[in-house]
């Protein structure tokens, strides 16, 4: 039972939370600094925002190999068969490298067409293309780093990834200031290009650190075997299912933002604030989901179903407590929170009218995120894929369309999200109870 104590869960969860917050800090720093340059700040900010959105969507989808690697490593660790995946890990990392190079080659070639589809034109389009051509070089760095982070999590360690992420974020902040604004008589001001190079350098530092931990702290190496590990097919299949799942998730967020944009500039401004707060909450709770992912996979490998059931109860309780704490803080500062992001009265009225709904759904979100993480650790990628497809296309989309028809606007979006999360959490709990409660004997 020591494996599922509060101490051991937090040993994985807290570094994962910090690492999760550090990751988006790189893009947020770019946007904050670029928005204050002297030359064309609005156009530069718009370009950085568009590119950042596209980069996040691509990386979020293809980085699912990290979760697949984590699941397989943790299961083999639990069954004391880590030797069986020693040739698999280098092959999986090499696959991530090839995939990232392919994505870079295609998207860099079609960059202008891609960002034109975002309705960017003129100076904004030129800035976006220029910025992306540099940032996209980081695809191989990021995806290889994420694959290694998956190894760390599978070995029940999120501290190494946290150290890498925090160092990368710090490097990015320092270089952003130095390269965007320049250092007199030493470094010329590079404007938007400077931010891109700062991000690239941060990604490089993270990769170097990840490789150091990989070689010094793990039982794996990067020596490729020409004999394909029989588990590679299962890993790629799991990753493919998670690709589809994450694409469905991104579609729901895209659809919500598209409808909010259509309602008008005040609506999309309020929606942006609401969505960023929603995602910020998710980063906190996702740390516990990562702990569930790592520990759940190990317990399944050890066939310790009693502890697995106990894990689900404890980690759900902790995540709901975190959600309630966040809700309480936001309730105390309900009106002040909107002012942090925007001062327009019309935007704040829209934000305040819907924010309570975002807060109300947080305990449901916590349960969904927790079991989502546990199911990833158990290798249940196919079920997660099917659930997201059903939740997105048979629940979220119809509710949004009906709400839009009746003129509910932002309420339509967040009622749809509420139902989306409710069906996800309910289905995951039902599936877990049916499959693993009977083994808790």
C-alpha positions as CSV (number, residue, x, y, z in Angstrom):
1,X,0.0,0.0,0.0
2,X,3.0,2.3,0.4
3,X,3.0,2.8,-3.4
4,X,-0.3,4.7,-3.2
5,X,0.4,6.8,-0.1
6,X,-0.2,10.5,-0.2
7,X,3.5,11.1,-0.1
8,X,4.3,8.8,-3.0
9,X,1.5,10.2,-5.2
10,X,2.6,13.8,-4.5
11,X,6.2,12.8,-5.2
12,X,5.1,12.3,-8.8
13,X,2.3,14.8,-9.0
14,X,3.9,18.0,-7.7
15,X,7.0,17.9,-10.1
16,X,4.5,17.1,-12.9
17,X,2.4,20.1,-12.0
18,X,5.5,22.4,-12.0
19,X,6.7,21.0,-15.3
20,X,3.2,21.4,-16.8
21,X,3.2,25.1,-15.8
22,X,6.7,25.7,-17.1
23,X,5.9,24.4,-20.6
24,X,3.4,27.1,-21.5
25,X,5.5,29.7,-19.9
26,X,7.8,29.6,-22.9
27,X,5.0,30.7,-25.3
28,X,3.5,33.1,-22.8
29,X,6.9,34.8,-22.4
30,X,7.2,35.2,-26.1
31,X,3.8,36.8,-26.3
32,X,4.3,39.1,-23.3
33,X,7.6,40.5,-24.6
34,X,6.7,40.7,-28.3
35,X,3.6,42.6,-27.4
36,X,5.8,45.4,-26.0
37,X,8.3,45.9,-28.8
38,X,8.5,49.4,-30.4
39,X,8.2,48.3,-34.0
40,X,4.8,46.9,-35.2
41,X,3.9,45.4,-31.8
42,X,0.3,44.5,-32.7
43,X,1.3,42.7,-35.9
44,X,4.2,40.9,-34.2
45,X,1.9,39.8,-31.3
46,X,-0.8,38.6,-33.8
47,X,1.8,36.6,-35.7
48,X,3.3,35.0,-32.5
49,X,-0.2,34.2,-31.3
50,X,-1.2,32.5,-34.6
51,X,2.1,30.5,-34.7
52,X,1.9,29.6,-31.0
53,X,-1.6,28.2,-31.5
54,X,-0.6,26.1,-34.5
55,X,2.5,24.8,-32.8
56,X,0.6,23.8,-29.7
57,X,-2.0,21.9,-31.7
58,X,0.6,20.0,-33.6
59,X,2.8,19.2,-30.6
60,X,-0.2,18.3,-28.4
61,X,-1.3,15.7,-31.0
62,X,2.0,14.1,-32.0
63,X,3.5,14.1,-28.5
64,X,1.1,11.3,-27.5
65,X,3.9,8.9,-28.0
66,X,5.2,10.2,-24.7
67,X,2.1,8.7,-23.0
68,X,2.4,5.5,-24.9
69,X,6.0,5.1,-23.9
70,X,5.2,5.9,-20.3
71,X,2.5,3.3,-20.2
72,X,4.6,0.5,-21.6
73,X,7.7,1.3,-19.4
74,X,5.6,1.5,-16.2
75,X,3.8,-1.8,-16.9
76,X,7.1,-3.6,-17.6
77,X,8.6,-2.0,-14.5
78,X,5.7,-3.4,-12.4
79,X,6.2,-6.9,-13.8
80,X,10.0,-6.7,-13.3
81,X,10.6,-7.1,-17.1
82,X,12.2,-3.8,-17.9
83,X,14.8,-5.7,-19.9
84,X,12.1,-6.5,-22.5
85,X,11.8,-2.9,-23.6
86,X,15.5,-1.9,-23.7
87,X,15.6,-2.1,-27.5
88,X,12.1,-0.6,-27.8
89,X,12.9,2.7,-26.2
90,X,15.7,3.8,-28.7
91,X,13.4,2.7,-31.6
92,X,10.5,4.8,-30.2
93,X,12.7,7.8,-29.7
94,X,14.1,7.4,-33.3
95,X,10.5,7.2,-34.6
96,X,9.7,10.5,-32.8
97,X,12.8,12.0,-34.5
98,X,11.8,10.9,-38.0
99,X,8.1,12.0,-37.4
100,X,9.2,15.4,-36.2
101,X,11.6,15.9,-39.2
102,X,8.7,14.9,-41.6
103,X,6.3,17.4,-39.9
104,X,9.0,20.1,-40.0
105,X,9.6,19.6,-43.8
106,X,6.0,19.6,-44.7
107,X,4.8,22.5,-42.6
108,X,7.9,24.7,-43.3
109,X,7.3,24.3,-47.0
110,X,3.6,25.1,-46.7
111,X,3.9,27.7,-43.9
112,X,2.5,30.6,-46.0
113,X,-0.5,28.6,-47.0
114,X,-1.0,27.4,-43.4
115,X,-1.1,30.8,-41.9
116,X,-3.1,32.3,-44.7
117,X,-5.8,29.8,-43.7
118,X,-5.8,31.7,-40.3
119,X,-6.8,34.8,-42.3
120,X,-3.4,36.3,-41.8
121,X,-2.2,38.7,-44.5
122,X,0.3,41.4,-45.2
123,X,2.8,42.1,-42.4
124,X,1.2,39.6,-40.0
125,X,1.5,36.8,-42.6
126,X,5.2,37.7,-43.3
127,X,6.0,37.8,-39.6
128,X,4.2,34.5,-38.9
129,X,6.0,32.7,-41.7
130,X,9.4,34.2,-40.6
131,X,8.8,33.3,-36.9
132,X,7.5,29.8,-37.8
133,X,10.5,28.9,-40.0
134,X,12.7,29.3,-37.0
135,X,10.4,27.9,-34.3
136,X,9.6,24.8,-36.4
137,X,13.3,23.7,-36.3
138,X,12.5,22.9,-32.7
139,X,10.1,20.1,-33.6
140,X,12.8,17.4,-33.4
141,X,14.2,18.8,-30.2
142,X,10.7,18.9,-28.5
143,X,9.4,15.5,-29.6
144,X,12.6,13.7,-28.7
145,X,12.6,15.4,-25.3
146,X,8.9,14.5,-24.8
147,X,9.7,10.8,-25.7
148,X,12.5,10.8,-23.0
149,X,10.1,12.5,-20.5
150,X,7.8,9.5,-21.2
151,X,10.6,7.1,-20.2
152,X,11.1,9.1,-17.0
153,X,7.4,9.0,-16.1
154,X,7.3,5.3,-16.8
155,X,10.2,4.8,-14.4
156,X,8.1,6.7,-11.7
157,X,10.1,9.9,-11.9
158,X,8.7,13.3,-12.9
159,X,11.4,15.3,-11.1
160,X,13.9,15.0,-13.9
161,X,11.4,16.4,-16.4
162,X,10.5,19.2,-14.0
163,X,14.2,20.2,-13.8
164,X,14.5,20.2,-17.6
165,X,11.3,22.2,-18.1
166,X,12.1,24.9,-15.4
167,X,15.7,25.3,-16.8
168,X,14.3,25.7,-20.3
169,X,11.7,28.2,-19.2
170,X,14.4,30.3,-17.4
171,X,16.7,30.2,-20.5
172,X,13.8,31.4,-22.6
173,X,12.9,34.3,-20.4
174,X,16.5,35.6,-20.2
175,X,17.2,35.1,-24.0
176,X,13.8,36.7,-24.9
177,X,14.8,39.9,-23.3
178,X,18.3,39.8,-24.7
179,X,17.5,38.8,-28.3
180,X,14.2,40.7,-28.8
181,X,15.3,44.0,-27.4
182,X,19.0,43.5,-27.8
183,X,22.0,44.3,-25.6
184,X,23.7,47.6,-26.3
185,X,27.1,47.3,-28.1
186,X,26.8,43.5,-27.8
187,X,23.6,41.9,-29.3
188,X,21.5,43.7,-31.9
189,X,17.7,43.8,-31.4
190,X,16.2,40.9,-33.4
191,X,12.5,41.7,-32.9
192,X,10.3,38.6,-33.6
193,X,13.3,36.5,-34.8
194,X,14.9,37.0,-31.4
195,X,11.9,35.4,-29.6
196,X,12.0,32.4,-32.0
197,X,15.7,31.9,-31.4
198,X,15.2,32.2,-27.6
199,X,12.5,29.4,-27.8
200,X,14.7,27.3,-29.9
201,X,17.6,27.6,-27.5
202,X,15.3,26.7,-24.6
203,X,14.2,23.6,-26.4
204,X,17.8,22.7,-27.1
205,X,18.8,23.1,-23.4
206,X,15.9,20.9,-22.3
207,X,16.9,18.2,-24.7
208,X,20.5,18.2,-23.6
209,X,19.4,18.0,-19.9
210,X,16.9,15.2,-20.7
211,X,19.7,13.2,-22.5
212,X,22.0,13.7,-19.5
213,X,19.4,12.2,-17.1
214,X,18.5,9.5,-19.7
215,X,22.1,8.2,-19.9
216,X,23.0,8.8,-16.2
217,X,19.8,7.7,-14.4
218,X,18.0,5.2,-16.6
219,X,18.8,1.6,-17.7
220,X,18.4,2.6,-21.4
221,X,20.7,3.8,-24.1
222,X,20.2,5.0,-27.7
223,X,21.7,2.1,-29.5
224,X,19.4,1.0,-32.3
225,X,18.8,-2.6,-32.9
226,X,17.9,-3.7,-36.5
227,X,15.6,-6.3,-35.0
228,X,12.3,-4.5,-34.4
229,X,11.1,-4.9,-30.9
230,X,7.8,-6.9,-31.0
231,X,6.2,-4.2,-28.7
232,X,6.8,-1.4,-31.1
233,X,3.7,-2.2,-33.1
234,X,1.6,-2.0,-29.9
235,X,3.3,1.3,-28.9
236,X,2.6,2.9,-32.3
237,X,-1.0,1.6,-32.3
238,X,-1.5,3.1,-28.8
239,X,0.0,6.4,-29.9
240,X,-2.1,6.4,-33.1
241,X,-5.3,5.9,-31.0
242,X,-4.2,8.8,-28.7
243,X,-3.5,10.9,-31.8
244,X,-7.1,10.5,-32.9
245,X,-8.3,11.1,-29.3
246,X,-6.3,14.4,-29.0
247,X,-7.4,15.5,-32.5
248,X,-11.1,15.1,-31.4
249,X,-10.3,17.1,-28.2
250,X,-8.6,19.9,-30.2
251,X,-11.7,19.9,-32.6
252,X,-14.0,20.7,-29.6
253,X,-11.8,23.6,-28.5
254,X,-11.4,24.9,-32.1
255,X,-15.2,24.7,-32.7
256,X,-15.9,26.6,-29.4
257,X,-13.4,29.4,-30.4
258,X,-14.8,29.5,-34.0
259,X,-18.3,30.1,-32.7
260,X,-17.2,32.7,-30.2
261,X,-15.3,34.5,-32.9
262,X,-18.4,34.6,-35.0
263,X,-20.4,36.2,-32.1
264,X,-18.1,39.2,-32.1
265,X,-14.8,40.5,-30.8
266,X,-16.1,40.9,-27.2
267,X,-17.3,37.3,-27.1
268,X,-14.0,35.8,-28.4
269,X,-12.1,38.0,-25.9
270,X,-14.3,36.7,-23.0
271,X,-14.0,33.2,-24.4
272,X,-10.2,33.4,-24.5
273,X,-10.1,34.4,-20.8
274,X,-12.5,31.6,-19.8
275,X,-10.6,29.0,-21.9
276,X,-7.2,30.0,-20.5
277,X,-8.5,29.8,-16.9
278,X,-10.0,26.4,-17.7
279,X,-6.7,25.2,-19.2
280,X,-4.7,26.6,-16.2
281,X,-6.9,24.5,-13.9
282,X,-6.2,21.5,-16.1
283,X,-2.4,22.0,-15.7
284,X,-2.8,21.7,-11.9
285,X,-5.0,18.7,-12.0
286,X,-3.0,17.0,-14.8
287,X,-0.1,16.6,-12.4
288,X,-2.2,14.1,-10.4
289,X,-3.3,12.5,-13.7
290,X,0.4,12.0,-14.6
291,X,0.9,10.3,-11.2
292,X,-2.1,8.1,-11.9
293,X,-0.6,7.3,-15.3
294,X,2.7,6.2,-13.9
295,X,1.6,4.3,-10.8
296,X,-1.5,2.8,-12.5
297,X,0.7,1.2,-15.2
298,X,3.1,-0.2,-12.7
299,X,0.3,-1.7,-10.6
300,X,-1.3,-3.3,-13.7
301,X,2.1,-4.8,-14.6
302,X,2.4,-6.2,-11.1
303,X,-1.3,-7.4,-11.3
304,X,-1.9,-5.6,-8.0
305,X,-5.6,-4.9,-8.6
306,X,-6.4,-4.1,-5.0
307,X,-3.8,-1.3,-5.0
308,X,-5.0,-0.1,-8.4
309,X,-8.6,0.3,-7.1
310,X,-7.2,2.1,-4.0
311,X,-5.2,4.4,-6.2
312,X,-8.3,5.4,-8.2
313,X,-10.1,6.4,-5.0
314,X,-7.2,8.3,-3.4
315,X,-6.1,10.2,-6.5
316,X,-9.7,11.1,-7.3
317,X,-10.1,12.5,-3.8
318,X,-6.9,14.6,-4.0
319,X,-7.8,16.0,-7.4
320,X,-11.4,17.0,-6.3
321,X,-9.9,18.7,-3.3
322,X,-7.5,20.7,-5.5
323,X,-10.5,21.6,-7.8
324,X,-12.6,22.8,-4.9
325,X,-9.7,24.9,-3.6
326,X,-9.3,26.5,-7.0
327,X,-13.0,27.1,-7.1
328,X,-13.0,28.7,-3.7
329,X,-10.1,31.1,-4.6
330,X,-11.8,32.1,-7.8
331,X,-15.1,32.6,-6.0
332,X,-13.5,35.0,-3.5
333,X,-12.0,37.1,-6.3
334,X,-14.7,36.5,-8.8
335,X,-14.9,40.1,-10.2
336,X,-11.2,40.9,-9.8
337,X,-10.0,37.9,-11.9
338,X,-11.4,39.3,-15.2
339,X,-9.6,42.6,-14.6
340,X,-6.2,40.8,-14.8
341,X,-6.8,39.9,-18.4
342,X,-8.9,42.8,-19.8
343,X,-10.3,46.2,-18.7
344,X,-13.1,46.5,-21.3
345,X,-16.5,46.6,-19.4
346,X,-18.3,44.8,-22.2
347,X,-15.9,41.9,-22.1
348,X,-15.9,41.7,-18.3
349,X,-19.8,41.5,-18.3
350,X,-19.7,38.6,-20.7
351,X,-16.9,36.9,-18.7
352,X,-18.6,37.3,-15.3
353,X,-21.9,36.0,-16.7
354,X,-20.4,32.6,-17.6
355,X,-17.4,32.2,-15.3
356,X,-19.6,30.5,-12.6
357,X,-20.4,27.7,-15.0
358,X,-16.6,27.2,-15.7
359,X,-16.1,26.9,-11.9
360,X,-19.0,24.6,-11.3
361,X,-17.7,22.0,-13.7
362,X,-14.2,21.7,-12.1
363,X,-14.9,18.7,-9.8
364,X,-16.3,16.8,-12.8
365,X,-13.2,17.8,-14.8
366,X,-11.0,16.5,-12.0
367,X,-12.6,13.1,-12.1
368,X,-12.4,13.0,-15.9
369,X,-8.7,14.0,-16.0
370,X,-7.8,11.6,-13.2
371,X,-9.3,8.5,-14.9
372,X,-8.0,9.7,-18.2
373,X,-4.5,9.6,-16.8
374,X,-5.0,6.2,-15.2
375,X,-6.5,4.7,-18.4
376,X,-3.5,5.9,-20.4
377,X,-1.2,4.1,-17.9
378,X,-3.3,1.0,-18.3
379,X,-2.9,1.1,-22.1
380,X,-6.6,1.7,-22.7
381,X,-6.0,4.0,-25.6
382,X,-8.7,2.5,-27.9
383,X,-11.4,3.2,-25.3
384,X,-10.1,6.7,-24.7
385,X,-10.2,7.3,-28.5
386,X,-13.7,6.0,-28.9
387,X,-15.0,8.0,-25.8
388,X,-13.6,11.3,-27.1
389,X,-15.1,10.7,-30.5
390,X,-18.5,10.0,-29.0
391,X,-18.2,12.9,-26.5
392,X,-17.1,15.4,-29.2
393,X,-19.3,14.5,-32.1
394,X,-22.4,13.1,-30.4
395,X,-22.5,15.2,-27.3
396,X,-20.5,18.4,-27.5
397,X,-21.2,19.4,-31.1
398,X,-25.0,18.8,-31.1
399,X,-25.4,20.7,-27.8
400,X,-23.4,23.6,-29.1
401,X,-25.4,23.7,-32.3
402,X,-28.7,23.6,-30.4
403,X,-27.6,26.3,-28.0
404,X,-26.4,28.4,-30.9
405,X,-29.8,28.0,-32.6
406,X,-31.5,29.4,-29.5
407,X,-29.1,32.3,-29.2
408,X,-27.3,31.2,-26.0
409,X,-23.9,32.1,-27.4
410,X,-21.2,31.7,-24.6
411,X,-23.7,29.8,-22.5
412,X,-24.1,27.3,-25.5
413,X,-20.3,26.8,-25.6
414,X,-19.9,26.2,-21.9
415,X,-23.0,24.1,-21.4
416,X,-21.6,21.9,-24.3
417,X,-18.3,21.7,-22.5
418,X,-20.1,20.8,-19.2
419,X,-21.9,17.9,-20.9
420,X,-18.7,16.9,-22.7
421,X,-16.8,16.6,-19.4
422,X,-19.7,14.9,-17.7
423,X,-20.0,12.1,-20.3
424,X,-16.2,11.6,-20.2
425,X,-16.0,11.3,-16.4
426,X,-19.1,9.1,-16.1
427,X,-18.0,6.7,-18.9
428,X,-14.5,6.4,-17.5
429,X,-15.7,5.7,-13.9
430,X,-18.2,3.2,-15.2
431,X,-15.6,1.4,-17.3
432,X,-13.0,1.3,-14.5
433,X,-15.5,-0.1,-12.0
434,X,-16.8,-2.7,-14.3
435,X,-13.3,-3.9,-15.3
436,X,-11.2,-3.6,-12.2
437,X,-13.6,-3.6,-9.2
438,X,-14.4,-7.3,-9.7
439,X,-10.6,-7.9,-9.5
440,X,-10.3,-6.0,-6.2
441,X,-10.6,-9.2,-4.1
